[in-house]
């Protein structure tokens, strides 16, 4: 039987360097949803395989 693969952990130290590409505001980490949240832009950026995808086309509206 195949066990589910555990996703690589997001390195929280990246939050110090990352900002929202639209608003330039700081981001919040949502560990449960594996997203970075930009409250000022109303967007959530996905984290895939431990890597944040900071593309506006990939973000979902909050």
C-alpha positions in Angstrom: 0.0 0.0 0.0 1.2 3.5 -0.8 1.2 5.9 2.1 0.3 9.5 1.4 3.4 11.6 0.8 4.0 14.3 3.4 4.5 17.7 1.8 7.8 19.5 2.5 7.4 22.1 5.2 7.2 25.8 4.4 10.2 27.6 5.9 8.6 30.4 7.9 11.8 32.5 7.6 10.7 33.1 4.0 7.9 35.3 5.4 10.5 37.9 6.4 11.5 38.3 2.7 8.2 37.8 0.9 5.6 40.5 0.3 2.4 40.5 -1.7 3.2 41.1 -5.4 0.1 43.3 -5.8 0.0 45.4 -2.6 3.6 45.0 -1.3 2.1 44.3 2.1 3.3 41.6 4.5 1.8 38.1 4.3 0.3 35.8 6.9 1.0 32.0 6.8 -2.0 29.7 7.0 -0.5 26.3 7.8 -3.8 24.4 7.5 -4.6 25.7 4.0 -1.0 25.8 3.0 -1.4 29.4 1.7 0.1 32.8 2.2 -2.6 35.4 2.9 -2.5 39.0 1.8 -5.3 40.7 3.7 -4.7 44.1 2.0 -5.1 42.6 -1.5 -7.7 40.0 -0.5 -5.6 37.2 -2.0 -4.3 33.8 -0.9 -1.2 32.4 -2.6 -0.8 28.7 -2.6 2.2 26.8 -1.2 3.1 23.8 -3.3 5.8 21.3 -2.2 7.0 23.8 0.4 7.4 26.6 -2.2 5.1 29.7 -2.2 3.6 30.4 -5.7 3.6 34.2 -5.7 1.8 34.7 -9.1 -1.3 36.7 -9.2 -2.8 34.2 -11.7 -2.4 31.4 -9.2 -3.8 33.4 -6.2 -7.4 32.9 -5.1 -9.7 35.7 -3.9 -10.5 35.8 -0.2 
